[in-house]
Amino acid sequence: MQAMAAMQLGKHVYCEKPLTHDIYEARMLTGETDPSAQAGRILEAGARTVIIKRGGGGAYVRSEAEAFELQAPPIDAVEPSGAGDAFAAGLIVGLLDPDHGTVEVDGQVVDSFNDVSSAVHAPHVALTIWRSGAEVKVPLDTVLLSGHDIDRVLIWAGATLQEPHRAMAAQRGIEPGGVFIAFFMYGSPASRYKLWAGRRITEVDGVPVPDLDAFIRAVAGRPDHSSLRLKTVAWNGAADVITMRLDRHYWPAYELRRSEDGWQRVPLE
């Protein structure tokens, strides 16, 4: 799926807070294999517009109002690196197309992604956005990104846990607190007790766990086959409390850390 196709998507549909995933990420989050079912589950969790990227198969788009497929133009693929970023850039440019409105950054008109990228280098910018004939002024604090993203992953009770993605806060306005459940392995305690991917763990036995270190402290030293209560929160703020029983023999806990020499495995039990 190329940036030009994504740009056409942005021009022809108004995406309110679009959330994009490729089909493999969506499968890990929802357990579904069909793009329509994947998008449906993500919408139920609170998203407003879902775009499932399918590589050469195009994209599936679904919101509460409509659902459709966008075909990818045929190309000879050479190098896939940066394809997701190119898609996001094309979508942004399409959404900022003059058909949808004119956007200014600090009083300067921008009509391409490169213009936007160049204009937001300041720590604070002022946006002027035109939508449906109305002018909206938005002050915006920018963030300098390192480009490293995740450098720690915890495997616990068959679940893959990490710090919440920055994209969750940027796209959905979700505070980056708690421990994000990125994946669960079938047959594990996480699977049996419905510790679903896409939710965040915010408490262990009533104790807040705002980050990975707090979570590790809260679960450290738990004996095999012991039980604990976990409070989890979905994207739409819906909370749930589950009680799960550990199986440290078959599902031990360990941490994966990124280092200069690559990823290192560190046992926690």
One Martini backbone bead per residue (centre of mass of N, CA, C, O) as a GRO file, in nm:
protein
  269
    1MET     BB    1   0.092   0.037   0.027
    2GLN     BB    2   0.075   0.365  -0.070
    3ALA     BB    3   0.076   0.703  -0.038
    4MET     BB    4  -0.116   0.768  -0.274
    5ALA     BB    5  -0.349   0.590  -0.178
    6ALA     BB    6  -0.379   0.727   0.099
    7MET     BB    7  -0.443   1.006  -0.014
    8GLN     BB    8  -0.709   0.922  -0.150
    9LEU     BB    9  -0.844   0.841   0.110
   10GLY     BB   10  -0.831   1.126   0.246
   11LYS     BB   11  -1.005   1.270   0.016
   12HIS     BB   12  -1.279   1.058   0.029
   13VAL     BB   13  -1.256   1.055   0.354
   14TYR     BB   14  -1.372   1.115   0.675
   15CYS     BB   15  -1.141   1.085   0.942
   16GLU     BB   16  -1.204   1.018   1.274
   17LYS     BB   17  -0.954   0.936   1.431
   18PRO     BB   18  -0.751   0.749   1.293
   19LEU     BB   19  -0.684   0.389   1.296
   20THR     BB   20  -0.386   0.204   1.236
   21HIS     BB   21  -0.339  -0.131   1.090
   22ASP     BB   22  -0.220  -0.419   1.039
   23ILE     BB   23  -0.329  -0.741   1.003
   24TYR     BB   24  -0.135  -0.853   1.229
   25GLU     BB   25  -0.194  -0.658   1.456
   26ALA     BB   26  -0.501  -0.706   1.460
   27ARG     BB   27  -0.481  -1.005   1.538
   28MET     BB   28  -0.339  -0.963   1.814
   29LEU     BB   29  -0.564  -0.776   1.937
   30THR     BB   30  -0.837  -0.974   1.852
   31GLY     BB   31  -0.811  -1.279   1.705
   32GLU     BB   32  -0.867  -1.197   1.418
   33THR     BB   33  -0.864  -1.247   1.046
   34ASP     BB   34  -1.081  -1.054   0.960
   35PRO     BB   35  -1.103  -0.726   0.884
   36SER     BB   36  -1.396  -0.675   0.972
   37ALA     BB   37  -1.369  -0.802   1.255
   38GLN     BB   38  -1.135  -0.632   1.352
   39ALA     BB   39  -1.272  -0.355   1.324
   40GLY     BB   40  -1.513  -0.418   1.509
   41ARG     BB   41  -1.350  -0.460   1.771
   42ILE     BB   42  -1.214  -0.179   1.773
   43LEU     BB   43  -1.476  -0.015   1.781
   44GLU     BB   44  -1.578  -0.137   2.052
   45ALA     BB   45  -1.317  -0.005   2.207
   46GLY     BB   46  -1.349   0.321   2.065
   47ALA     BB   47  -1.314   0.361   1.788
   48ARG     BB   48  -1.400   0.547   1.479
   49THR     BB   49  -1.156   0.476   1.277
   50VAL     BB   50  -1.060   0.196   1.065
   51ILE     BB   51  -0.737   0.080   0.934
   52ILE     BB   52  -0.657  -0.197   0.728
   53LYS     BB   53  -0.360  -0.322   0.633
   54ARG     BB   54  -0.270  -0.533   0.313
   55GLY     BB   55  -0.078  -0.429   0.127
   56GLY     BB   56  -0.138  -0.548  -0.186
   57GLY     BB   57  -0.458  -0.560  -0.083
   58GLY     BB   58  -0.475  -0.298   0.068
   59ALA     BB   59  -0.768  -0.156   0.230
   60TYR     BB   60  -0.965  -0.141   0.532
   61VAL     BB   61  -1.264   0.049   0.600
   62ARG     BB   62  -1.407   0.157   0.926
   63SER     BB   63  -1.713   0.273   1.058
   64GLU     BB   64  -2.020   0.363   1.174
   65ALA     BB   65  -2.110   0.456   0.866
   66GLU     BB   66  -1.879   0.276   0.715
   67ALA     BB   67  -1.760   0.038   0.448
   68PHE     BB   68  -1.441  -0.030   0.279
   69GLU     BB   69  -1.234  -0.074  -0.010
   70LEU     BB   70  -0.881  -0.031  -0.100
   71GLN     BB   71  -0.691  -0.036  -0.369
   72ALA     BB   72  -0.382  -0.122  -0.481
   73PRO     BB   73  -0.140  -0.036  -0.671
   74PRO     BB   74   0.056  -0.164  -0.901
   75ILE     BB   75   0.381  -0.299  -0.816
   76ASP     BB   76   0.739  -0.312  -0.773
   77ALA     BB   77   0.880  -0.443  -0.517
   78VAL     BB   78   1.182  -0.354  -0.323
   79GLU     BB   79   1.130  -0.181  -0.036
   80PRO     BB   80   0.952  -0.187   0.282
   81SER     BB   81   1.078   0.035   0.419
   82GLY     BB   82   0.847   0.274   0.539
   83ALA     BB   83   0.552   0.206   0.454
   84GLY     BB   84   0.389   0.301   0.702
   85ASP     BB   85   0.484   0.597   0.693
   86ALA     BB   86   0.382   0.655   0.406
   87PHE     BB   87   0.088   0.605   0.466
   88ALA     BB   88   0.053   0.820   0.688
   89ALA     BB   89   0.140   1.059   0.515
   90GLY     BB   90  -0.076   1.029   0.293
   91LEU     BB   91  -0.321   1.055   0.480
   92ILE     BB   92  -0.262   1.336   0.587
   93VAL     BB   93  -0.260   1.484   0.317
   94GLY     BB   94  -0.548   1.405   0.239
   95LEU     BB   95  -0.686   1.541   0.490
   96LEU     BB   96  -0.536   1.830   0.402
   97ASP     BB   97  -0.697   1.888   0.175
   98PRO     BB   98  -0.874   2.145   0.029
   99ASP     BB   99  -1.148   1.986   0.035
  100HIS     BB  100  -1.131   2.001   0.364
  101GLY     BB  101  -0.899   2.224   0.396
  102THR     BB  102  -0.709   2.483   0.534
  103VAL     BB  103  -0.369   2.489   0.652
  104GLU     BB  104  -0.204   2.647   0.927
  105VAL     BB  105   0.132   2.738   1.040
  106ASP     BB  106   0.197   3.018   1.180
  107GLY     BB  107   0.048   3.150   0.907
  108GLN     BB  108   0.134   2.910   0.720
  109VAL     BB  109   0.080   2.752   0.439
  110VAL     BB  110  -0.016   2.403   0.400
  111ASP     BB  111   0.009   2.124   0.126
  112SER     BB  112   0.215   1.921   0.272
  113PHE     BB  113   0.405   1.711   0.452
  114ASN     BB  114   0.669   1.874   0.436
  115ASP     BB  115   0.549   2.134   0.546
  116VAL     BB  116   0.468   2.024   0.819
  117SER     BB  117   0.744   1.915   0.913
  118SER     BB  118   0.887   2.201   0.897
  119ALA     BB  119   0.674   2.371   1.086
  120VAL     BB  120   0.711   2.170   1.368
  121HIS     BB  121   0.998   2.241   1.516
  122ALA     BB  122   0.866   2.382   1.721
  123PRO     BB  123   0.746   2.357   2.046
  124HIS     BB  124   0.531   2.578   1.936
  125VAL     BB  125   0.207   2.588   1.773
  126ALA     BB  126  -0.028   2.732   1.530
  127LEU     BB  127  -0.344   2.636   1.421
  128THR     BB  128  -0.531   2.659   1.106
  129ILE     BB  129  -0.863   2.531   1.059
  130TRP     BB  130  -1.073   2.403   0.796
  131ARG     BB  131  -1.424   2.313   0.863
  132SER     BB  132  -1.710   2.345   0.713
  133GLY     BB  133  -1.651   2.672   0.702
  134ALA     BB  134  -1.470   2.661   0.964
  135GLU     BB  135  -1.273   2.812   1.208
  136VAL     BB  136  -0.980   2.661   1.367
  137LYS     BB  137  -0.794   2.707   1.666
  138VAL     BB  138  -0.471   2.542   1.749
  139PRO     BB  139  -0.278   2.467   2.003
  140LEU     BB  140   0.066   2.321   1.985
  141ASP     BB  141   0.259   2.064   2.116
  142THR     BB  142   0.561   1.940   2.053
  143VAL     BB  143   0.758   1.634   1.970
  144LEU     BB  144   1.060   1.478   2.026
  145LEU     BB  145   1.177   1.200   1.857
  146SER     BB  146   1.390   0.916   1.863
  147GLY     BB  147   1.289   0.626   1.709
  148HIS     BB  148   1.288   0.363   1.914
  149ASP     BB  149   1.068   0.306   2.109
  150ILE     BB  150   1.083  -0.009   2.199
  151ASP     BB  151   1.311  -0.157   2.480
  152ARG     BB  152   1.078  -0.322   2.638
  153VAL     BB  153   0.986  -0.667   2.734
  154LEU     BB  154   0.721  -0.861   2.887
  155ILE     BB  155   0.698  -1.199   2.995
  156TRP     BB  156   0.366  -1.289   3.128
  157ALA     BB  157   0.155  -1.545   3.146
  158GLY     BB  158   0.166  -1.526   2.814
  159ALA     BB  159   0.226  -1.219   2.803
  160THR     BB  160   0.276  -0.915   2.626
  161LEU     BB  161   0.459  -0.649   2.773
  162GLN     BB  162   0.431  -0.281   2.779
  163GLU     BB  163   0.456   0.017   2.695
  164PRO     BB  164   0.271   0.244   2.579
  165HIS     BB  165   0.191   0.372   2.300
  166ARG     BB  166   0.209   0.679   2.165
  167ALA     BB  167  -0.028   0.648   1.961
  168MET     BB  168  -0.253   0.627   2.173
  169ALA     BB  169  -0.228   0.924   2.262
  170ALA     BB  170  -0.237   1.067   1.983
  171GLN     BB  171  -0.513   0.925   1.865
  172ARG     BB  172  -0.694   0.887   2.161
  173GLY     BB  173  -0.610   1.038   2.434
  174ILE     BB  174  -0.428   0.841   2.604
  175GLU     BB  175  -0.289   0.776   2.881
  176PRO     BB  176   0.054   0.658   2.942
  177GLY     BB  177  -0.062   0.425   3.142
  178GLY     BB  178   0.057   0.145   3.239
  179VAL     BB  179   0.017  -0.186   3.090
  180PHE     BB  180   0.060  -0.319   2.782
  181ILE     BB  181  -0.124  -0.552   2.583
  182ALA     BB  182   0.007  -0.705   2.291
  183PHE     BB  183  -0.007  -1.021   2.380
  184PHE     BB  184  -0.131  -1.368   2.354
  185MET     BB  185  -0.108  -1.703   2.443
  186TYR     BB  186  -0.223  -1.991   2.368
  187GLY     BB  187  -0.296  -2.160   2.682
  188SER     BB  188  -0.256  -1.944   2.870
  189PRO     BB  189  -0.341  -1.760   3.135
  190ALA     BB  190  -0.414  -1.511   2.964
  191SER     BB  191  -0.620  -1.668   2.792
  192ARG     BB  192  -0.804  -1.805   3.012
  193TYR     BB  193  -0.847  -1.501   3.170
  194LYS     BB  194  -0.873  -1.260   2.963
  195LEU     BB  195  -0.592  -1.109   2.868
  196TRP     BB  196  -0.630  -0.881   2.651
  197ALA     BB  197  -0.544  -0.735   2.382
  198GLY     BB  198  -0.532  -0.367   2.420
  199ARG     BB  199  -0.494  -0.352   2.711
  200ARG     BB  200  -0.459  -0.219   3.049
  201ILE     BB  201  -0.263  -0.239   3.331
  202THR     BB  202  -0.331  -0.067   3.660
  203GLU     BB  203  -0.371  -0.320   3.865
  204VAL     BB  204  -0.248  -0.505   4.165
  205ASP     BB  205  -0.428  -0.575   4.419
  206GLY     BB  206  -0.490  -0.243   4.423
  207VAL     BB  207  -0.216  -0.166   4.291
  208PRO     BB  208  -0.059   0.059   4.126
  209VAL     BB  209   0.066   0.041   3.766
  210PRO     BB  210   0.227   0.280   3.570
  211ASP     BB  211   0.457   0.060   3.508
  212LEU     BB  212   0.679  -0.190   3.465
  213ASP     BB  213   0.825  -0.171   3.737
  214ALA     BB  214   0.570  -0.180   3.913
  215PHE     BB  215   0.472  -0.453   3.811
  216ILE     BB  216   0.715  -0.625   3.894
  217ARG     BB  217   0.688  -0.564   4.197
  218ALA     BB  218   0.389  -0.678   4.227
  219VAL     BB  219   0.475  -0.990   4.110
  220ALA     BB  220   0.696  -1.054   4.286
  221GLY     BB  221   0.719  -1.371   4.448
  222ARG     BB  222   0.509  -1.544   4.331
  223PRO     BB  223   0.370  -1.829   4.361
  224ASP     BB  224   0.285  -2.108   4.243
  225HIS     BB  225  -0.066  -2.102   4.186
  226SER     BB  226  -0.131  -1.826   4.236
  227SER     BB  227  -0.337  -1.541   4.303
  228LEU     BB  228  -0.467  -1.251   4.113
  229ARG     BB  229  -0.559  -0.908   4.068
  230LEU     BB  230  -0.677  -0.739   3.769
  231LYS     BB  231  -0.674  -0.420   3.629
  232THR     BB  232  -0.845  -0.319   3.333
  233VAL     BB  233  -0.818  -0.110   3.028
  234ALA     BB  234  -0.966   0.031   2.772
  235TRP     BB  235  -0.981   0.264   2.524
  236ASN     BB  236  -1.282   0.364   2.644
  237GLY     BB  237  -1.243   0.311   2.977
  238ALA     BB  238  -1.314   0.026   3.031
  239ALA     BB  239  -1.343  -0.171   3.313
  240ASP     BB  240  -1.164  -0.461   3.456
  241VAL     BB  241  -1.179  -0.760   3.667
  242ILE     BB  242  -0.937  -1.016   3.730
  243THR     BB  243  -0.875  -1.362   3.806
  244MET     BB  244  -0.553  -1.521   3.830
  245ARG     BB  245  -0.352  -1.810   3.761
  246LEU     BB  246  -0.047  -1.929   3.800
  247ASP     BB  247   0.225  -2.071   3.565
  248ARG     BB  248   0.560  -2.102   3.611
  249HIS     BB  249   0.649  -2.361   3.470
  250TYR     BB  250   0.524  -2.297   3.167
  251TRP     BB  251   0.510  -1.958   3.243
  252PRO     BB  252   0.756  -1.777   3.256
  253ALA     BB  253   0.939  -1.495   3.351
  254TYR     BB  254   1.058  -1.231   3.122
  255GLU     BB  255   1.303  -1.011   2.980
  256LEU     BB  256   1.334  -0.773   2.710
  257ARG     BB  257   1.638  -0.607   2.603
  258ARG     BB  258   1.777  -0.337   2.459
  259SER     BB  259   2.093  -0.326   2.295
  260GLU     BB  260   2.387  -0.290   2.125
  261ASP     BB  261   2.368  -0.629   2.084
  262GLY     BB  262   2.066  -0.638   2.130
  263TRP     BB  263   1.860  -0.872   2.246
  264GLN     BB  264   1.792  -0.946   2.595
  265ARG     BB  265   1.758  -1.207   2.827
  266VAL     BB  266   1.573  -1.176   3.148
  267PRO     BB  267   1.521  -1.327   3.424
  268LEU     BB  268   1.252  -1.320   3.699
  269GLU     BB  269   1.262  -1.642   3.841
   0.00000   0.00000   0.00000
